[in-house]
Amino acid sequence: MTDLERALPKKAEVERRFEVDPDTIPELDITQELLIEQGYVAIGNKGSELRVRTIVDTHTDETSYTMTVKSSSGLVRGEPINEAEIPEDLFHELWEQTHNRTLQKLRRISSFGPHEVAIDAFLQRHRGLTMTEIEFAGATTEEKIAASERFVPFTWLGRELTEDPNYRNRALATDFDKFPLGGPLGEHAFKAIRLFNGEEI
């Protein structure tokens, strides 16, 4: 584990992703609607990535800024995932390092049966693409994976995209450009975290 990964709180995600036709989605109780713009500061060859986001809650107009480090992709997304909220000035400093490796999407969060469902309608150059993510709960990664294997896709879900590299957010944003996570860009972000924590550089 790198110093950058140790600097942030950790969690793991297990989720499956599906293409969906917006016209087939049933009426859902939307608990949150978020306008998300994200950019990639660094991308490694084995699935690791460093990402920053601005998130606007369309119901409250509240804006937050986050930085995320992931160590893998696919069904088990990052073992672990490291995420922290950062100040706006740090976000803009890191955003300059994305060099247009960005995307924008409108995320609607709801529940369908026992599952949390996130429906992403992509904007800008990806307009027309809609994907749904199903996240699985469990006390351990193994329990989450078992829940994902038991899952029977809803009738309104289209083809599964979980393991399709062409439909990962980083692929849509970057066209598979590679930027080492442990190189200068990673150290730049680690310095930003230390400044955020009030440490001397």
N, C-alpha and C positions, 0 to 999 in steps of 0.2 A: 504494500500500500504506500502511495506517495504522500509527502507532506501535505500536498494540496487536498488529497482525499481525507486525511486525518483532521483537517481544519474545520470541517463542516459536520453537522449532525447527519446520522445515517438512517436509511430505510431501504426496503426492497419492494419492488412491484412485480406482480405477475398479472399480465393482461393479454387478452386476445383482441385483434383489430380486424374490422370488416369494412368492406365498401358498402355503401348504402345509397339507395335512391331516395332523395328527400320526400318524394311524393308517396312513398310506401310507409313512412314512419307514422306510427299511430299517435294519437293525441296523448302527450305525456305531461306530467306535472313538473315543469321546469323549476328547479330550486335555485339555480344560478345560471347567469349568462355572462360570459367573459370574453372580451376582445383581447386577444393575445397576439403580441408581436415578439418573435424570438429570433435570435441570431447566434451563430456558432463562432466562438473565439478560437477553438482548437478541436481537431478531430484526429483520433488515432486510427491505426490500421486494424486493430482488433476489436473495434466497437466502442472504445472509450471516447468521450466527448466532454467538452466544456461549453455550456450554453447559458445565455442570459435572456431574460424575458421582462417585458413590461406587460402587466395584466390590469385591465380596466374592467371593474364590475359595472355592467351597464345598468343595473338596478340602483346602485348607490353612488355611481360615479367615482368610487374610490379607486386609486391607482397604487399598485405595488410593483416592486422591482426585485427579481430573484436571480440567483446564480446557481447552476446545477452542474454537478460532475457525475457522469454515468460511466460504468466500467464495461458495459456490454449492451446488446440489443436483442430483439426477438421476443420470445414468450416471457423469459425472465429478464426484466429490463434493469440491469445494473445490480450487481451484487458486491457492495451495496450501492445505493443511490445516495448522493450527498447534495443537500440543498440548503440554501440560506437566503433570507431576505437581506437586501443591501440598500444603502441610501441611493437616491436618485443621481447624485454626482458620480458615484462609483459606477452605476449602471452606464451612464453616458461615456465614461472613460473606457469601459470594456466594450461598449457597443462600437466604438471606433475601430476596434480590433476585428470586428466581424467581416469587414470588407464586402458588404452586400451578400453575405451568406445568410440570408434571412427569409422568413415567411410570416404571413399573417393569417389568422383564422378566428372565427367566431365559435366559441365552445359553449354548448348548452348541456348542463348537468341535470340528470334526473335519475330515477330508479325504475327498474322494470323487474317485477318479482323481487327476489332477494339481492339483485345485483345493482351496483352503481353503474350508470351508463353515461358516457361522455360522447356527445355528437359534435364533430368538428366540421364546420363548413369553411373550406379554405377560400381565401380572398386573393386579390391582386392577380398575379400571373397563374395561380392555381385555381382560380374561380371555376366552379362547376364540379370540383372534387369534394365529396363528403364522405367522411369515415366515422365509424363508431368504435369506441374502445370500451371493453368490458373488463373491469378490474375485479380480482378475486381476493376474498378475505381469508385470513388464517393466522394462527399464532406463529407458524414457521413457514419458510419458503416451501418446504415439502407439502404442507397442508394446502397452500395456495395453488401449487401445481396440480395436486390431486383434484381440487375444486375445478380448475380450468379443464381438466380432462373429462370430468363428469358433465360439463356444461353442454347443453343441447342448444345450438344457435336459434334465436327467435326467427320466425318465418319471414320477417321483414328485413333481415340481414342478407346482404349479398355475399359475394365471394370473400373468403378469408384472406387477409393480407399480412397476418402476424409475422410470417417468416419471409415475406417478399421484400428484399432490400430496396426495390424501386419506390416503395411507398412509405419508407421511414421518413420522418420529418427532416432528418439531416440530409437525406438524399434529395428531397424536394428543394431544400434550401441551398445545397452546395454542389450538386452534380458530381458527387463523389470525390471532391477535392480532399486531400489528406494533409492534416497539419498536426504534428506530434503533440500529444497532451503534455508530455513531460519536458518540452523544450521551453524556449524563452516566453512564449505566450502563456504557458502554464505558470511559470514563475511570476509573470506580471500579475496574474490573477491572485496568486498566493500572497503577493505583496499587498494587493488591494484588501484581501481578507484581514491581514495583520493590521493594516491601517484602520479598518472598520472596527476591529477589536480593541483599538486604542494602544496597540503595541508600538514600540519604537522600531524604526527600520534601520 
